[in-house]
Amino acid sequence: MIELFLTFLICTNLTSELDVFSLSKESIKIGDQIWMKKNLDVVFYQNGDSIPHVQDAQNWSSLNSGAWCYVDENISKYGKLYNWYAVNDSRGLAPLDWKVPSNNDWQILIDYLGDENSAGRSMKSKYGWKDGGCGTNHSKLNCLPGGGRAGNGDVFGSIGGNIGFWTSTEIQVSSGESTSAFSRNLDYYNNKVYNL
């Protein structure tokens, strides 16, 4: 089953302080890493090929290629969700000089912000999380609780309750083929950053 998560990016090629300054409106330096301030929002691969928008749950469940959708077609503020096929596509989902962060990239961020039990508070937005689960947004990542979508097209979690982010670290199955990747997830009821 291909699950669907939001996608943050990390910069791969900064050559000068001028680069950091020019990126500052869309990115944030956290420790020694440069992160996009918002969820990836592209409809084309790096080579210019279109990434299909597939909102219908039944159509979504039969996909074997890259696509994106919204958790709720009427709510775009949480950003686009991409399936693993899109994230793992050789045409490149991330813009030039950016990449989908690895599990290790996420761990460096989490360690800088505290640890896996507390870093979520710094990552979560100051609003939108249910039952008092908002964060401080100290990291400036402003992680919004947009839920997610399962491979069968069903929404999992809930808007206001949780959020998941892809890593580029693949989960290998016995045949050696990659069908998914690890994700980093936040929930409203605590400040942990889960590694799933």
Helices and strands as residue ranges (DSSP letters): E 4-5, E 10-11, H 17-23, E 27-30, E 33-36, H 57-61, E 68-69, E 81-83, H 84-87, E 98-99, H 103-113, H 119-123, G 130-132, E 148-149, E 155-156, E 162-172, E 178-187, E 194-195
